[in-house]
Amino acid sequence: MYRWSLFALLFVTCMDVSLQQKKTKLGSQNFSKGWGDDINWIQNYQEALEKIKDGEKPLMVIHHLDECPHSQALKTAFAADKIIQKMAKTDFVMLNIVQETSDKNMAPDGYYVPRILFVDPSLTVRADIVGKHSNSLYSYEPSDMPLLAENMKKAKLLLHSEL
């Protein structure tokens, strides 16, 4: 009888831990929206701005729409690129949003998706870090992942040169 009670207690404890791990993983996936489940995504723009004020990391903001084929293609390339995923995880405060912010600085050349902007700890949008498209300066295509990785390095280096 004692063995069965011990077995039942152990079984219930393992099930509880397993359910808690699933809930935690599902919660982070909601914020990732498929852009990288191992990245610690921030929930909203205001929270992201508060988080970068300590000066340790810049903010990377990805504007996208779920139903946009260009956003979906970029998301697939972004999530598959190991270099970008590693930098996003370790060197940036990360935010991906489908709703526009009230900050007009987050649309220096217009409201379009997808677009990626960087914000430094002084809360300055780095309008000088651009993609290769002259008609939409902050847009990237799946083939632009090497350029995005270079721009991420640039954003990180600018942070350290200004400290």
C-alpha positions in Angstrom: 0.0 0.0 0.0 2.8 2.4 0.9 4.5 1.8 -2.5 1.3 2.7 -4.4 0.8 5.9 -2.4 4.4 6.9 -3.1 4.0 6.0 -6.8 0.8 8.1 -7.0 2.4 11.0 -5.3 5.4 10.9 -7.6 3.1 10.6 -10.7 1.0 13.6 -9.7 4.1 15.7 -9.0 5.6 14.8 -12.4 2.3 15.6 -14.2 2.1 19.0 -12.4 5.7 20.0 -13.4 5.0 18.9 -17.0 1.8 21.0 -17.2 3.6 24.1 -15.8 6.4 23.7 -18.3 3.9 23.5 -21.2 2.1 26.6 -19.9 5.4 28.6 -19.7 6.4 27.5 -23.2 3.0 28.4 -24.7 3.1 31.8 -23.0 6.4 32.7 -24.6 5.2 31.4 -28.0 2.3 33.9 -27.8 4.8 36.8 -27.7 7.1 35.3 -30.3 4.4 34.8 -32.9 6.7 32.5 -34.7 9.7 34.9 -34.9 11.8 32.7 -32.5 10.5 30.8 -29.6 13.9 30.9 -27.7 13.9 34.7 -27.7 12.6 36.6 -24.7 10.0 38.8 -26.4 8.6 41.9 -24.7 4.8 42.2 -24.6 4.4 45.9 -25.6 6.2 49.0 -26.7 6.1 50.9 -23.4 7.5 47.9 -21.5 10.3 47.6 -24.1 11.2 51.3 -23.7 11.4 50.8 -19.9 13.6 47.8 -20.3 16.2 49.5 -22.5 16.6 52.6 -20.2 19.3 50.8 -18.2 21.6 51.1 -21.3 22.6 47.4 -21.6 20.8 46.5 -24.8 19.2 48.3 -27.7 15.6 47.6 -28.8 14.7 45.9 -32.0 11.1 46.4 -33.1 9.6 44.3 -35.9 6.4 45.7 -37.3 4.4 43.0 -39.2 0.9 41.8 -40.0 -0.2 38.2 -39.6 -2.0 38.1 -42.9 0.7 39.9 -44.9 2.7 37.4 -47.2 5.8 39.6 -47.0 5.7 39.6 -43.2 5.2 35.8 -43.2 8.2 35.3 -45.6 10.4 37.5 -43.5 9.3 35.8 -40.3 10.2 32.4 -41.8 13.7 33.6 -42.8 14.2 35.5 -39.5 13.3 32.4 -37.4 15.5 30.1 -39.5 18.7 32.3 -39.4 20.8 31.0 -36.5 23.0 34.1 -36.4 20.1 36.5 -36.2 18.3 34.3 -33.6 21.4 34.2 -31.4 21.9 38.0 -31.6 18.2 38.6 -31.0 18.3 36.4 -27.9 21.5 37.8 -26.3 22.1 41.3 -27.6 18.7 43.0 -27.9 15.4 43.7 -26.2 13.0 42.2 -28.7 9.5 43.3 -29.6 7.3 42.3 -32.5 4.1 44.1 -33.0 1.1 43.9 -35.3 -0.4 47.2 -34.0 1.2 50.5 -34.7 2.5 52.5 -31.7 1.5 56.0 -31.0 5.2 57.0 -31.4 5.5 58.8 -34.7 9.3 58.2 -34.7 8.6 54.5 -35.3 7.4 55.4 -38.8 10.2 57.7 -40.1 9.3 57.0 -43.8 5.7 55.8 -43.4 3.5 53.0 -42.1 4.2 49.8 -43.9 5.0 46.2 -43.1 7.2 44.5 -42.6 9.7 47.1 -41.2 12.4 46.8 -38.6 13.7 49.6 -36.5 16.2 49.9 -33.7 15.9 52.1 -30.6 18.9 53.0 -28.4 18.7 53.4 -24.6 18.4 57.2 -25.0 15.0 56.3 -26.6 16.2 57.5 -29.9 15.0 55.7 -33.0 18.1 54.9 -35.1 16.8 56.2 -38.4 20.4 55.8 -39.7 20.2 51.9 -39.7 18.4 51.1 -42.9 17.8 48.2 -45.3 18.6 48.3 -49.0 15.2 49.5 -50.4 15.0 53.2 -51.1 11.2 53.3 -51.2 10.9 51.6 -47.8 14.1 52.2 -45.9 13.3 49.8 -42.9 12.0 46.9 -44.8 13.8 43.6 -45.3 13.1 40.6 -47.5 14.1 37.0 -46.8 17.2 37.4 -49.0 18.3 40.4 -46.8 19.1 38.3 -43.7 22.9 39.0 -44.0 22.2 42.8 -44.2 19.9 42.5 -41.2 22.6 40.7 -39.3 25.1 43.5 -40.2 22.6 46.1 -39.1 22.0 44.3 -35.8 25.8 44.3 -35.2 25.9 48.0 -36.1 23.1 48.8 -33.6 25.0 46.9 -30.9 28.3 48.6 -31.7 26.6 52.1 -31.7 25.3 51.3 -28.2 28.8 50.5 -26.9 30.5 53.4 -28.6 28.0 55.8 -27.0 28.4 54.6 -23.4 
